[in-house]
Amino acid sequence: MVAKLQDVAKLAGVSVTTVSRVINNYGSLSEKTIKKVHQAMNQLNYQPNALARAMQGKPSKFIGLIFPNLTNPFFAELVNELEHQLFLKGYKTIIASSAENREIEHEYLSMLFANQVDGIISGSHNLGIEEYQQLTAPIVSFDRYLSDNIPIVAADSYRGGRLAAQFMIQHRVDRLAVIVDEDTSVSPTLNRLQGVIDYLNDQGHNFITLTKEEIDQTDFADQFDGVIASNDVQALRIISQYRQRGYQVNHDFFVTGYDGSQLICQVAPQLPTVVQPIHALAENLISTLFERIANPRKKVESVTLPVKFRE
């Protein structure tokens, strides 16, 4: 049987009003009383009704997280960090993986607002969906343009692209391939490719561009001695092609990744990669969202954080 407010009050030996005041952090109560109520809530596994709180004009203490997938170690670690930091601030999360599907994301947005979340952090790749143009609820985007009124928190993609290209020039790579993420939006992610192209053009260095779809049809070991991949997982897939031919990484050929998650750095320490600051990104996504929650009508500026290159 689901515990009710009255059950908590009876077990704690206080009134229903006192339990409500503890839950809503309202009024002055002794530490002893607060402790008794929380102990009773834990013992009965009582969960305050977030929707009822929202209908009373109180924060629901829930934040929605929408990301394209959690199979990529970078997104998994970023979501984990967001969840951890939000928990320390007294918030719980509803995590939604949009699976890079427009219809799924539409359904998740409807679900999150039906459950009266206090705000949403979105790393969606389904750009241009109409809901984002119309929503007035607090939303912050990770590394994606969603709407003019939605602030973006991102790492410095342009700098990251230049660092990857610089690594190739320093190691005298001759036949270079650059993997192109076919994103036609105006999102900050595109700046990675622009950074690569600008640096290589400045150096007068030739290169070939390949789409993600062309990776499986390309014999990298036969055609290239260097590849700038668009993420770490992609980079490791390409490295495996060279190794199957007996080539040695960072000696016979060079491949750079992007993201630098802890998992990748542990399992593939030999991979040169651009490292995005996951902890700082989570901090800024949360602080930017909370600023929007506190001041819904105020224009909140976007944030760009520095990256570093790990050889």
C-alpha positions as CSV (number, residue, x, y, z in Angstrom):
1,M,0.0,0.0,0.0
2,V,1.3,3.5,-0.9
3,A,2.0,5.6,2.2
4,K,0.0,8.8,2.7
5,L,0.8,12.1,4.4
6,Q,-1.3,11.0,7.3
7,D,0.8,7.8,7.7
8,V,4.0,9.8,8.0
9,A,2.4,12.2,10.5
10,K,1.2,9.3,12.7
11,L,4.6,7.5,12.7
12,A,6.5,10.7,13.4
13,G,4.1,11.7,16.1
14,V,3.4,15.1,14.6
15,S,0.5,16.8,12.7
16,V,-0.2,16.6,9.0
17,T,0.5,20.3,8.8
18,T,4.0,19.8,10.3
19,V,4.8,17.1,7.8
20,S,3.7,19.4,4.9
21,R,5.9,22.2,6.3
22,V,8.9,19.9,6.4
23,I,8.4,18.7,2.9
24,N,7.9,22.2,1.6
25,N,10.7,23.7,3.8
26,Y,8.2,26.2,5.1
27,G,8.3,28.0,8.5
28,S,10.6,27.5,11.4
29,L,10.9,23.9,12.8
30,S,13.3,22.3,15.2
31,E,16.0,20.0,13.8
32,K,14.5,17.3,16.0
33,T,11.1,17.6,14.3
34,I,12.6,17.7,10.8
35,K,14.7,14.6,11.6
36,K,11.7,12.7,12.9
37,V,9.6,13.5,9.8
38,H,12.4,12.5,7.4
39,Q,13.0,9.2,9.3
40,A,9.3,8.4,9.1
41,M,9.3,9.2,5.3
42,N,12.2,7.0,4.8
43,Q,10.8,4.2,6.8
44,L,7.5,4.3,4.9
45,N,9.2,5.0,1.6
46,Y,6.9,8.1,1.2
47,Q,7.4,10.1,-1.9
48,P,6.0,13.7,-2.1
49,N,3.7,14.2,-5.1
50,A,5.7,16.4,-7.5
51,L,2.7,17.2,-9.6
52,A,0.7,18.3,-6.6
53,R,3.6,20.6,-5.5
54,A,3.7,22.2,-9.0
55,M,0.0,22.8,-9.0
56,Q,0.4,24.7,-5.7
57,G,3.1,26.9,-7.3
58,K,6.0,25.1,-5.6
59,P,9.0,23.7,-7.5
60,S,8.6,20.0,-8.4
61,K,12.3,19.5,-7.8
62,F,12.6,17.5,-11.0
63,I,14.8,18.4,-14.0
64,G,14.4,16.7,-17.4
65,L,17.4,15.6,-19.4
66,I,17.0,14.9,-23.1
67,F,20.1,13.5,-24.9
68,P,20.4,11.7,-28.3
69,N,21.8,8.4,-26.9
70,L,23.6,7.1,-23.8
71,T,25.7,4.5,-25.7
72,N,28.3,7.1,-26.5
73,P,30.5,7.2,-23.3
74,F,30.7,11.0,-23.5
75,F,27.0,11.5,-23.3
76,A,26.7,8.8,-20.6
77,E,29.3,10.5,-18.4
78,L,27.8,14.0,-19.0
79,V,24.3,12.8,-18.0
80,N,25.8,11.0,-15.0
81,E,27.6,14.1,-13.9
82,L,24.4,16.2,-14.4
83,E,22.4,13.7,-12.3
84,H,25.0,13.7,-9.5
85,Q,25.3,17.5,-9.3
86,L,21.5,18.0,-9.4
87,F,21.0,15.5,-6.7
88,L,23.5,17.4,-4.4
89,K,21.3,20.5,-5.0
90,G,18.2,18.6,-4.0
91,Y,16.8,17.8,-7.4
92,K,15.9,14.5,-9.1
93,T,16.2,13.9,-12.8
94,I,14.0,12.3,-15.5
95,I,16.4,11.1,-18.2
96,A,15.1,10.7,-21.8
97,S,17.1,9.3,-24.7
98,S,15.7,10.7,-27.9
99,A,17.5,8.0,-30.0
100,E,18.0,10.8,-32.6
101,N,14.4,10.4,-33.5
102,R,12.1,13.5,-33.9
103,E,8.9,11.7,-32.9
104,I,10.4,10.2,-29.8
105,E,11.7,13.6,-28.7
106,H,8.3,15.1,-29.3
107,E,6.8,12.5,-27.0
108,Y,9.4,13.0,-24.3
109,L,8.9,16.8,-24.3
110,S,5.2,16.3,-23.8
111,M,5.8,13.8,-21.0
112,L,8.3,16.1,-19.2
113,F,6.0,19.1,-19.2
114,A,3.0,17.0,-18.2
115,N,5.0,15.9,-15.2
116,Q,5.7,19.6,-14.4
117,V,9.5,19.5,-14.4
118,D,11.1,22.7,-13.2
119,G,13.3,22.8,-16.3
120,I,15.0,20.9,-19.1
121,I,18.6,20.4,-20.2
122,S,18.6,19.2,-23.8
123,G,21.5,17.8,-25.9
124,S,19.1,16.8,-28.7
125,H,20.3,16.4,-32.2
126,N,16.8,16.7,-33.7
127,L,17.1,20.3,-34.7
128,G,14.4,22.7,-35.8
129,I,11.5,20.9,-34.1
130,E,8.6,23.3,-33.6
131,E,8.2,22.8,-29.9
132,Y,11.5,24.4,-29.0
133,Q,10.4,27.5,-30.9
134,Q,7.2,27.8,-28.9
135,L,8.2,26.8,-25.4
136,T,8.5,29.4,-22.7
137,A,9.5,27.0,-19.9
138,P,13.2,27.1,-18.7
139,I,15.4,25.1,-21.2
140,V,19.1,25.1,-21.7
141,S,20.8,23.4,-24.6
142,F,24.1,21.5,-24.7
143,D,26.1,22.2,-27.8
144,R,23.0,22.6,-30.1
145,Y,21.0,25.6,-31.4
146,L,17.3,25.0,-30.6
147,S,15.8,28.4,-30.6
148,D,16.8,32.1,-30.3
149,N,15.6,32.2,-26.7
150,I,17.3,29.1,-25.5
151,P,20.9,29.6,-24.2
152,I,23.7,27.2,-25.2
153,V,26.4,25.8,-23.1
154,A,29.2,24.2,-25.1
155,A,32.9,23.6,-25.2
156,D,35.1,25.5,-27.7
157,S,34.5,23.4,-30.8
158,Y,36.5,25.7,-33.1
159,R,39.6,25.5,-30.8
160,G,39.1,21.8,-30.6
161,G,39.2,21.4,-34.4
162,R,42.3,23.5,-34.7
163,L,44.1,21.5,-32.0
164,A,43.3,18.2,-33.8
165,A,44.6,19.6,-37.1
166,Q,47.7,21.0,-35.4
167,F,48.5,17.6,-34.1
168,M,48.5,16.2,-37.6
169,I,50.7,18.9,-39.0
170,Q,53.2,18.5,-36.1
171,H,53.4,14.7,-36.9
172,R,53.9,15.4,-40.6
173,V,50.9,13.5,-41.8
174,D,50.9,13.5,-45.6
175,R,47.6,11.8,-46.7
176,L,44.9,13.2,-44.4
177,A,41.2,12.3,-44.1
178,V,38.7,14.5,-42.2
179,I,35.5,12.8,-41.1
180,V,32.5,15.2,-41.7
181,D,29.5,15.1,-39.4
182,E,26.7,16.0,-41.8
183,D,24.9,18.5,-39.5
184,T,23.3,21.2,-41.6
185,S,22.3,23.3,-38.6
186,V,24.0,26.4,-37.2
187,S,25.0,24.5,-34.0
188,P,28.3,25.1,-32.3
189,T,29.4,21.5,-33.2
190,L,29.9,22.6,-36.8
191,N,32.8,24.8,-35.5
192,R,34.9,21.7,-35.0
193,L,35.1,21.1,-38.8
194,Q,35.6,24.8,-39.5
195,G,38.5,24.9,-37.0
196,V,40.1,21.9,-38.8
197,I,39.6,23.4,-42.3
198,D,40.9,26.9,-41.3
199,Y,44.1,25.5,-39.7
200,L,44.9,23.1,-42.6
201,N,44.3,25.9,-45.1
202,D,46.5,28.2,-43.1
203,Q,49.2,25.6,-43.4
204,G,48.6,24.9,-47.1
205,H,47.9,21.3,-46.3
206,N,45.7,19.1,-48.5
207,F,43.0,16.8,-47.1
208,I,40.1,14.6,-48.1
209,T,36.7,14.8,-46.4
210,L,34.6,11.7,-45.8
211,T,31.1,11.3,-44.4
212,K,30.2,8.9,-41.6
213,E,28.5,6.7,-44.1
214,E,31.7,6.3,-46.2
215,I,33.8,5.0,-43.2
216,D,32.9,1.3,-43.7
217,Q,33.6,1.5,-47.5
218,T,37.0,3.2,-47.0
219,D,40.3,1.3,-46.8
220,F,42.0,3.8,-44.5
221,A,45.2,1.8,-44.2
222,D,45.7,1.8,-47.9
223,Q,44.7,5.4,-48.6
224,F,45.6,7.6,-45.5
225,D,48.3,7.9,-42.8
226,G,46.2,10.3,-40.8
227,V,42.5,10.6,-39.9
228,I,40.7,13.3,-37.9
229,A,37.6,11.6,-36.5
230,S,34.5,13.4,-35.2
231,N,34.4,11.5,-31.9
232,D,36.3,8.9,-29.9
233,V,34.2,5.9,-30.7
234,Q,34.5,6.6,-34.4
235,A,38.3,7.0,-34.0
236,L,38.7,3.6,-32.3
237,R,36.7,2.0,-35.1
238,I,39.1,3.4,-37.7
239,I,42.2,2.5,-35.6
240,S,41.0,-1.1,-35.6
241,Q,41.2,-1.1,-39.5
242,Y,44.9,-0.1,-39.3
243,R,45.7,-2.7,-36.6
244,Q,44.2,-5.5,-38.6
245,R,46.8,-4.7,-41.3
246,G,49.6,-4.7,-38.7
247,Y,50.2,-1.0,-38.5
248,Q,51.2,0.7,-35.2
249,V,49.2,3.6,-33.9
250,N,51.0,6.9,-33.4
251,H,53.9,5.5,-35.4
252,D,52.7,4.2,-38.8
253,F,49.6,6.3,-38.7
254,F,47.8,8.9,-36.6
255,V,44.1,9.2,-35.7
256,T,42.6,11.9,-33.4
257,G,39.3,11.5,-31.6
258,Y,37.0,14.0,-29.9
259,D,35.3,14.1,-26.4
260,G,37.9,12.6,-24.1
261,S,35.6,10.8,-21.7
262,Q,37.1,9.0,-18.7
263,L,36.2,5.6,-20.1
264,I,37.9,6.2,-23.4
265,C,41.0,7.6,-21.7
266,Q,41.2,4.5,-19.6
267,V,40.6,1.9,-22.2
268,A,42.5,3.7,-25.1
269,P,45.2,5.8,-23.5
270,Q,47.0,5.8,-26.8
271,L,44.3,7.8,-28.5
272,P,45.1,11.5,-29.1
273,T,41.9,13.3,-28.5
274,V,40.2,16.7,-27.8
275,V,39.0,16.6,-24.2
276,Q,35.7,18.3,-23.3
277,P,35.4,19.4,-19.6
278,I,32.5,17.2,-18.5
279,H,32.4,18.5,-14.9
280,A,32.5,22.1,-15.9
281,L,30.0,21.6,-18.6
282,A,27.5,20.1,-16.1
283,E,28.2,22.9,-13.7
284,N,27.4,25.6,-16.3
285,L,24.4,23.8,-17.7
286,I,22.9,23.6,-14.2
287,S,23.8,27.2,-13.2
288,T,22.5,28.5,-16.5
289,L,19.2,26.6,-16.2
290,F,18.7,27.8,-12.6
291,E,19.3,31.3,-13.7
292,R,16.5,30.9,-16.3
293,I,14.2,29.3,-13.7
294,A,14.8,32.3,-11.3
295,N,14.4,34.9,-14.0
296,P,12.2,33.5,-16.8
297,R,12.0,36.8,-18.7
298,K,15.7,37.7,-18.5
299,K,17.9,36.9,-21.5
300,V,20.6,34.5,-20.3
301,E,23.8,34.5,-22.2
302,S,25.3,31.3,-23.8
303,V,28.6,29.9,-22.3
304,T,31.6,28.5,-24.1
305,L,34.2,26.6,-22.1
306,P,37.8,25.8,-23.1
307,V,39.0,22.4,-24.3
308,K,42.4,20.7,-24.2
309,F,44.2,18.2,-26.3
310,R,45.5,14.9,-24.8
311,E,48.3,13.3,-26.7
